[in-house]
Amino acid sequence: MKTFFITLLLLLGVTLQANAQLISADVGVNGLTCSMCARGTEETLKRLDFIDSIDVDLNTLVAHIIFKKNVNAPIEDIIKAVEDAGFSVRDIKAVYNFTNQKIGKDEHIDYGNDVLHFVGANDKTLNGPVMLRFIDKQFVSKKEFKDWSKKTSMTCYKNNKKDDCCPANVTQTKRLFHVTLAS
C-alpha cells in the first residue's frame, strides 16, 4: 500500500510533455503611440528566428504573430523582445495545435522552455487548434487575478513563480506560465 501511494505521488508530480505546436499569438503591447513605435516593435520581434510573420496593429495595440512550423517558440523571448523595444506586454492569447493532449485543473505541461499550468480547466483532451489565454498577474487586472486565484490552490499562481506545489521538472531553466482555455 505504501508503494502504491509513493507511485501515485510521483505520477501526480510529473509534468507532461506537450503534444503541441504554437501556431500564432496576439500580444497586447502597452505604450505604442505612433507608427515608429509599432515599426520598432515589429522589427525587434522579427529578429526572433521562430517568427514567420508579424503585424503590429497601432489601432488595437496588438502584435499579431505567426510562428514557423515545427520550431519551439518561447513566450518569454517574445516578452523580452517587446521589453527590449521599450514597451510592455499587456496580455497574450496564443493558438496551439494540440494532438491528444490531456489537461485538467492545475495540470502542468512542458512546451519547450515553457511550462503551461492550466488553471480552471476541466479534464479533457485537446486536439487541433486551441486558443489559450495567459493569466499570470502581469497579464490580467487585479480583480481577474483575485478571481483566478480562487480557482487554484497552488501557490505558484498567487506567488507568480515556481513554488513547492510545482512538479519537479519545473526548473529554473523553464518559465512557468499560467493559462486557461480562451472563450
N, C-alpha and C positions, 0 to 999 in steps of 0.2 A: 504494500500500500504506500509506503514511504517513497519507493522508487517511482510509483505512478505520479505522485504529487510533484516530485522533483522534475520528472519528464514534462509534466504539464506546465510547470513554471518556466522551464526552458523554452518550450514551444510558444508560450504566450509572450516571451521576451524577444522572440526572433522577429526582425523586420523583414518583410518580404521584398524581393527584388521586383520592381515594377515591370509588367509586361506592357510597356507604353512607349510612345514616341510623341514628343512635343511637336505639335503642328504649327500653332500660332499663338499670339498673345496680344492683348490690348493692355497697354501700360499707361495709366494716367500719370501725367507729368505736371508737377506744380512749378510755377514760376515762369512759364513761357509767356512772353508778352509781345513778341514780334516775330517776323519771318526769319530774321537772323538767328534768333534763339532756337526756333524749330529746326532750321537748317543745321546749326551747330550740333544739336542733339542727334539729329539724323546721321550726320557724318560720324559722330563718335560711336554710335551704335553700329554703323556699317562696318566698323573696324573689327567687330566680333566675327570670327570665322564661321560661326554656326548660323548666322543670319543670311537668309536667301534674299529677302526684300523687306523694305521698311517704308512707311509713310507716316510722317508726323502731321496730324491734323491740328492746326492752330486754333480752329473754332471750338473743338471739343477738348483740346489739350491732351490728346491721346496719341501714343505711338502705336500704330498697327504693324505688327511684326509677323513675318512668315519665316519659319525655320527651314534649314536644309534637311533633307530626308536622311535618316539613319546616322544622325550626328547628335551627340549629347549637347544639350543647351542649358547650361546652369543659370538659373534665375538670378542667383547672386551676381553673376557677371553683368547681367542687364542692369540691375540696380546700381552697381558700381559705375557702369558707363554713364548712366543718367546723372549720377552724382558728380562724376568727373567732368561732365559738361556744364556743371554749375547749377543743377536743378535737383529736385527730389521726386521720389515715386509716391504718388497718391494712392493708387490701387492697381491691382493686377488681376486680370481674368485670362486664363490660358486654356487652350484646347489641346488635350492629349488624346491620342488614338490608342485605346486600351485593347488588349487581347486577353480575355478570360481573367481579368484582374479582380480578385475578391477583395472587397472592402467592408468595413463596418465601423461602428463607433470606436474612435480612438485607435484605429488601425494605422500603423506606420509602414510606408513602402519606400524602398530605395528608388531613386531615379538619378543615376549618375552620381554627382556630388551633392545632390539634394535628397533630403528625406521629407516625404509628404505625410503629415499627420492629419488624418481625416477627423474632423470634428462635426458632430451632429449628423453623421451619415448612418443610415440603416444598412444592415447586412445585405449585400447584393454583389453581383458580378458585372463588371463593366466591360463592354465590348463596343468597339467603334469610337468615333469622336465624342468626347465628353468635355464640357467646359467646367473648369474648376475656378473657384474664387478664392484668392488668398486672403485670409482673415487675421493675419498677425496684427498686433497692436498698431503698428505703423501704417496699416492699410485700411483701418476701419475707424469710425467715430468712437468716442468714449462710451456712448450708450450701446452701440453694437458690440464693443469689446466686452462690456459688462454682461450683455445678453449671451454672447458666445461662451463666456467664462462659466455660465450656469449649465452649459451643455457638455461639459467635460469635468472630470475630477482630476485630470492630470495637471500637475503643477507647471509643466513646461509651457502650457499656453498662457497661464497667468504671469509667469516669470519671463516669457518671451525668449527662452533659451533652453538648451538641453538641461534636463534635470534627472533626479533619481528615478522618475517614473518612466523614462525613455528606455527602449530596448538597448542592449549592449552595443550594437553596431551603429548607433547614432554617436559618432565620434566627433572630435574637434575638427577633422578634415571635411566633415559633411555639414551642410547648412540645413537646419530644421525649419520647415515652413508648415504653417497650419492652413489647411484648405477645407473647403466644403464644396459640395456639388452646387453649381450655379443654377439658379432658377430662371 
